[in-house]
Amino acid sequence: MIGSDPKQPFQHLGVTADGPIATITMARPTKANALSVEHLAELERAALLFRDEPDVRVVVVTGEGPHFSSGADLDDRPRPDLPLVQRRRNARIGQRAIEAILEMDQITIAAWRGAAMGGGACVATACDLRIGGESCFMQYPEVDLGINLSWKSLPIITALVGPARSKRLVIGAERLDAKTLLDWGILDRLVADPELLPTAYAVAADYAAKPPVAAQMIKQSINQLSNPLGHAIMHMDSDQNLMSAGTSDRKLALSTRQTKEDANFTGD
């Protein structure tokens, strides 16, 4: 079984394979599959494992429980006592996980029910295809928490929905329901929740039957065509995140989130 090395077991993921189709399941259901540093490191490691699995042609990514992922774990805060050079490296774990998913040779399918918030939306949009259950919804709440969208995911959502809708999502922090996700082209299919995984695996079987060399080369070419500047300029988004996370507005955003008070942001 993939990922069954007892020296490096997965604590926050389930990783299995059935013939040419594998599944990565984010498995922190009591935290709505919130993405801690350790969880992200496992997600990166799971994606990289498939470089050595040529017989696996499609990977389904899903979440255990009612939600895909609620995003970055806000309880897993960076240690301020670490030197900036280490904090900067730690801040890149999210983008490393997203890059690992993007660069997988296999076709990837997000099977998405419930929330895909912030970093969870980054994981879903990094997949090649997205199949949603009727309960699914998306929101990027980062701006209301005083930080930017990072993890190299801004070019991904912009390529999917265009600049104006990206601004509504990432600056406006609009929450999209399942029908809107389908209308905007973020979802490729929308099904009833009980049909989500059966539909995802049926689609996976169709893609697994394609000639793998041709399919995988086409995937890589399309990814490069749709995101030609992403790798060139988005290396800085983790630095932007470190800077914005240290502002007074960030502290105010977090405190008023708890108290439900209105925030008066100053730009400091």
Secondary structure, 3 states (H helix, E strand, C coil): CCCCCCCCCCCCEEEEEECCEEEEEECCHHHCCCECHHHHHHHHHHHHHHHHCCCCCEEEEEECCCCCECCECCCCCCCCCCCHHHHHHHHCHHHHHHHHHHCCCCEEEEEECCEEECHHHHHHHHCCEEEEECCCEEECCHHHHCCCCCCCCHHHHHHHHCHHHHHHHHCCCCCECHHHHHHCCCCCEEECHHHHHHHHHHHHHHHHCCCHHHHHHHHHHHHHHHCCCHHHHHHHHHHHHHHHHCCHHHHHHHHHHHHCCCCCCCCC
